């Protein structure tokens, strides 16, 4: 069953949360609340398309925006939004698809596996969400939405107490139903998506007014 959501509303909510967190949590551990921004590539599963449609194996861009809160030293949660675009392979019918998602995830710090360096950390994250598919061009009316489950791992390198850069690899498992290609399937997608992104994690907590 298709679900209609206005993704712009989700983006504004996320931005409000980011700025309110920045102003509300000026004291405390710099690892408690972080904003994350990442850019990378995606690879959709081939079985998510109807016959005659096939996407490139590597597509750009993937954009992820997230807000992470660690409510225990090793355990936390994250709300994040992702935007992905993929397009047809050379031997396929021409199409482009915007794939957007929003997920609520648990985050677990597994940095003991990188204990050889104080600057390197590792996190696993997973949680449910909602994917919205919007084909472009001639198939723009074939929009659909369905539930997903995302799981991934991040490797961080600390630049300072308040900034780290990271590499994230995530797999988004889609729970879309089979669709009728004649009535609503052309240019659409109901499969899984692999993403690889590189980004920055910025602390929104900690003491910003008393110096380092």
C-alpha angles and dihedrals in degrees: 000000000000119000123203117218131164104230092194088068091055091051092051092048090051092049091049090052091050095051095041090051091050092055098039102047105051093138131054140047114346090222095059102081124022138171116216129203122180140171128195149110138297139209119202121208114256093227091065093076133072121243115297092024120101129158130217111270090234121036136179137246123038113166123187128187120183146169116209128193121187106205091177129028092257103021132061147138137246137201112199142169125209133193122193134175126195132173141194126293118239094262095046138088108273116263145133127209133197110211115192128178142175122201140182109210143180115232125206125190111227096168091135086085088063096043090130088082132037090207097057123076137172132209135182120206135184140163149131127279149152127266124202120197121202117178115205133219118012092002098050094122093060097088121152140169133204142162123272142186119219128198129175151146130233130200115200132197115199116229092174139336089279103037135051134165119220148187117221129192115188137173120207114203111204125212096197119147125236112275136207106251094204097055105028113349109079109113092002130118135209103171141094129290132211117203132188117189140172119208153137131268114206125193117237093181132062133070111315097167105048101058128240 
